[in-house]
Amino acid sequence: MHKAGFVNIIGYPNVGKSTLMNALVGEKLSIITSKAQTTRHRIMGIVNGDDFQIVYSDTPGIVRNPAYKMHEYMNKFVESALIDADVILLMTETGMQFEENEIIEKIIRSNTPVLLLINKIDLSEQERIVQEMNYWKEKIPQAQVIPVSALMKFNVEKVFDTIIDLLPESPPYFPKDELTDKSMRFFVSEIIREKIFVNYKKEVPYSTEVAVDSYLEEENLVRIYAYIYVIRESQKAIILGHKGERIKRVGTQAREDIEKFIDKKVFLELRVKVNKDWRDNEKSLDRFGYGEV
């Protein structure tokens, strides 16, 4: 008997979805920073065994009040994850309660098995955790409630075992040697974007997008040319820094991580462009992959 299915991770921003996804897959596929809304796309990670295939999806955090077309696309990624899910991992964290939300209501009304994961329990007391488990059992009666710490990998194995029990019988959806549905260019752009979130503050990371213009594989080297898009000239100056020092630091950090990811030497060149309305421009959003819902 072979089992296979789509297991989709859904929740508000900054609850640790990407950390859980990477722990479950065993690879760093999703951006992890302390800032909210770092995941903007639906990223699949595929885990295979002799008699199972789990296709995990890390989705963007649910945007309560979309301010741009980009946010609307992000919510569409979440809604698409509801349609094909065989198991939903609905993530919260200690101290958080969901607001009334159309996506959350769809999950509550659905017949899809739900695992309600209370994350970051390493930061909370036992009594509080028990109270929250009881709250969620009452709020979503059909859900199995599991307290976890994605960062410490506490109860991650229990989540995995529960998923295996819930998977339907099915042949694999993807070849057994595949790790993800995304291209290398996508992961390169995500690594660069992560370094922007790490190195810059305030609105700059949220106004920034990255596109790989060229990815050339040579015998002993990969040459990558990428553009960082911002919405204002002042942000371009911030990204570059004095005499280009800040973008050099971003480039060095990104290059080191890309080399680890692809296990090959990398030449990386970053350039900065201004595209003032990319977050509301459908043509730009399509180019950046937001139309792939």
C-alpha positions in Angstrom: 0.0 0.0 0.0 1.4 3.4 -1.0 0.2 6.7 0.5 0.6 10.2 -1.0 -1.0 13.6 -0.5 -0.7 17.3 -0.2 -0.1 18.7 3.3 -0.6 22.5 3.3 0.7 24.8 6.1 -1.6 27.8 6.7 -1.6 30.5 9.3 -1.1 34.2 10.0 2.4 35.8 9.4 5.3 35.1 11.8 3.9 32.0 13.5 6.8 29.9 12.3 5.3 28.2 9.3 8.6 28.3 7.3 10.6 26.9 10.3 8.2 24.0 10.5 8.2 23.4 6.7 12.0 23.2 6.7 12.1 20.9 9.8 9.6 18.5 8.1 11.4 18.5 4.7 14.9 18.5 6.2 16.0 21.2 3.8 16.0 25.0 3.9 13.4 25.8 1.3 11.5 28.7 2.9 12.8 32.1 4.2 13.2 32.3 7.9 13.6 35.7 9.5 12.1 37.4 12.6 10.1 39.7 10.3 6.5 39.0 9.3 5.3 38.3 5.8 8.6 36.9 4.5 6.9 34.1 2.6 5.2 35.5 -0.5 4.7 32.4 -2.6 3.4 28.8 -2.2 6.5 26.7 -1.9 6.3 22.9 -2.1 8.8 20.5 -0.4 8.5 16.8 -1.2 9.4 14.0 1.2 9.6 10.4 0.0 9.6 7.0 1.7 9.3 3.5 0.3 5.6 3.5 0.8 4.7 7.2 1.0 5.1 10.7 -0.6 4.2 13.9 1.3 4.0 17.1 -0.7 4.3 19.9 1.9 3.3 23.5 1.0 4.4 26.5 2.9 1.9 29.3 2.1 2.2 33.0 2.7 0.8 34.3 6.0 -2.9 35.3 5.7 -3.0 39.0 5.0 -6.0 40.4 7.0 -6.4 43.7 5.1 -4.7 43.5 1.7 -3.1 46.9 0.8 -1.7 45.9 -2.6 -2.5 43.5 -5.4 0.6 41.5 -4.2 -1.3 40.8 -0.9 -4.3 39.7 -2.9 -2.1 37.2 -4.8 -0.6 36.0 -1.6 -4.1 35.2 -0.2 -4.9 33.4 -3.4 -2.0 31.1 -2.8 -3.5 30.3 0.6 -6.9 29.7 -0.9 -5.5 27.4 -3.6 -3.8 25.4 -0.9 -7.2 24.8 0.7 -8.6 23.2 -2.6 -6.0 20.5 -3.1 -5.1 19.8 0.6 -5.4 16.2 1.9 -4.3 17.4 5.3 -4.2 21.0 6.6 -1.6 22.1 9.2 -3.2 25.2 10.7 -0.5 27.0 12.7 -0.9 29.4 15.6 1.3 30.2 18.5 0.9 30.6 22.2 -1.1 33.7 23.0 -2.7 34.0 19.5 -6.3 33.7 18.6 -7.6 33.9 15.1 -9.8 36.8 14.0 -12.9 36.1 12.0 -11.5 35.5 8.6 -13.0 33.9 5.4 -10.0 31.5 5.0 -10.2 30.3 8.6 -14.0 29.9 8.3 -13.4 27.7 5.1 -11.0 25.5 7.1 -13.5 25.1 9.9 -16.3 24.2 7.4 -14.1 21.8 5.3 -14.1 18.1 5.5 -10.3 18.0 5.2 -8.4 16.6 8.2 -6.9 19.5 10.3 -3.9 19.5 12.6 -4.0 22.6 14.8 -0.4 23.2 15.7 0.3 25.6 18.6 3.9 26.7 18.0 6.6 28.3 20.2 5.5 26.3 23.3 9.1 26.6 24.5 8.3 30.2 25.3 5.2 29.4 27.4 4.3 27.7 30.6 2.6 24.3 30.7 -0.6 25.6 32.3 -1.1 28.2 29.5 -0.4 25.5 26.8 -3.1 23.2 28.3 -5.6 26.2 28.4 -4.9 27.0 24.7 -5.2 23.3 23.7 -8.7 23.3 25.3 -9.6 26.6 23.6 -8.7 25.2 20.1 -10.5 21.9 20.7 -13.6 23.8 21.3 -13.0 26.3 18.5 -12.3 23.6 15.8 -13.8 20.4 17.1 -12.6 18.3 14.1 -9.0 19.3 14.5 -6.3 17.3 16.3 -4.4 19.8 18.5 -0.7 19.3 18.9 1.7 21.7 20.8 5.0 22.0 19.0 8.2 24.0 18.9 9.3 24.1 15.2 12.6 25.7 16.2 13.5 23.1 18.7 11.9 20.3 16.6 9.7 19.4 19.6 6.8 17.1 18.6 7.7 17.5 14.9 8.0 13.7 14.7 4.6 13.4 16.2 3.2 15.7 13.5 4.9 13.6 10.8 3.5 10.3 12.2 0.0 11.8 12.4 0.3 13.0 8.8 1.3 9.5 7.6 -1.8 8.1 9.4 -4.1 10.6 7.6 -2.6 10.3 4.1 -4.9 8.7 1.5 -3.8 5.7 -0.6 -2.3 7.0 -3.8 0.6 6.6 -6.2 3.2 9.4 -5.9 2.4 12.8 -7.5 6.1 13.6 -8.3 9.1 11.6 -9.3 10.7 10.1 -6.1 14.0 12.0 -6.6 12.3 15.5 -6.7 12.7 17.8 -3.6 10.5 20.7 -4.7 8.4 22.1 -7.6 10.4 25.4 -7.7 13.3 26.2 -10.0 16.8 27.0 -8.9 16.3 30.6 -10.0 13.4 30.8 -7.6 15.5 29.7 -4.6 18.4 32.0 -5.6 16.0 34.9 -5.6 14.6 33.8 -2.2 18.1 33.5 -0.7 18.9 37.1 -1.9 15.6 38.4 -0.6 16.2 36.7 2.8 19.5 38.6 3.1 17.7 41.9 2.4 15.3 41.1 5.2 18.2 40.4 7.5 20.3 43.5 6.6 17.7 46.3 6.2 15.0 47.7 8.4 11.5 49.3 8.3 9.7 49.3 5.0 12.7 48.5 2.7 12.5 44.7 2.7 8.7 44.8 2.2 9.1 47.1 -0.8 11.7 44.9 -2.4 11.5 42.0 -4.9 14.3 40.0 -6.5 14.5 38.6 -10.1 17.3 36.4 -11.4 18.1 37.8 -14.9 20.7 35.1 -15.8 21.7 31.8 -14.4 24.7 30.3 -16.3 26.2 26.9 -15.4 29.8 26.5 -16.3 32.1 23.5 -15.5 33.3 24.7 -12.1 31.2 27.9 -11.6 27.7 29.2 -11.7 27.3 32.8 -12.9 24.3 34.6 -11.5 23.1 38.1 -12.4 20.1 39.3 -10.4 18.1 42.5 -10.0 16.8 43.9 -6.7 13.7 46.0 -7.4 12.6 48.8 -5.0 9.8 51.3 -5.3 11.7 54.6 -4.6 15.1 56.1 -5.5 15.8 56.7 -1.8 15.4 53.0 -1.2 17.9 52.3 -4.1 20.4 54.4 -2.2 19.7 52.6 1.0 20.2 49.2 -0.6 23.4 50.2 -2.2 24.9 52.0 0.9 27.9 54.2 1.0 30.2 53.3 -1.9 28.1 50.1 -2.4 29.2 48.6 0.9 25.7 47.4 1.9 24.9 45.6 -1.3 28.3 44.0 -1.3 27.5 42.5 2.2 24.2 41.2 0.9 25.9 39.8 -2.1 28.6 38.0 -0.1 26.1 36.5 2.4 23.7 35.4 -0.4 26.6 33.9 -2.5 27.8 31.9 0.5 24.3 30.4 1.1 23.7 29.8 -2.6 27.1 27.9 -2.8 25.9 25.7 0.1 22.5 25.1 -1.5 23.8 24.1 -4.9 27.2 22.7 -3.7 29.1 24.7 -6.4 31.2 27.9 -6.6 29.1 30.9 -7.5 29.8 34.3 -9.1 26.9 36.6 -8.1 26.3 40.1 -9.4 23.5 42.2 -7.9 22.0 45.4 -9.5 19.3 47.6 -8.2 16.3 49.0 -10.2 13.4 51.2 -9.3 9.9 50.0 -10.2 7.6 52.3 -8.2 4.4 50.3 -8.6 5.5 46.6 -8.9 3.3 45.6 -5.9 0.1 46.8 -7.8 1.2 46.1 -11.4 -0.1 42.8 -12.7 2.5 42.5 -15.4 5.3 43.0 -12.8 3.7 40.6 -10.4 3.4 37.9 -13.2 7.0 38.4 -14.0 7.9 37.8 -10.3 5.8 34.6 -10.3 2.7 35.8 -8.4 0.4 34.7 -11.2 1.3 31.0 -10.7 -1.6 30.2 -8.5 
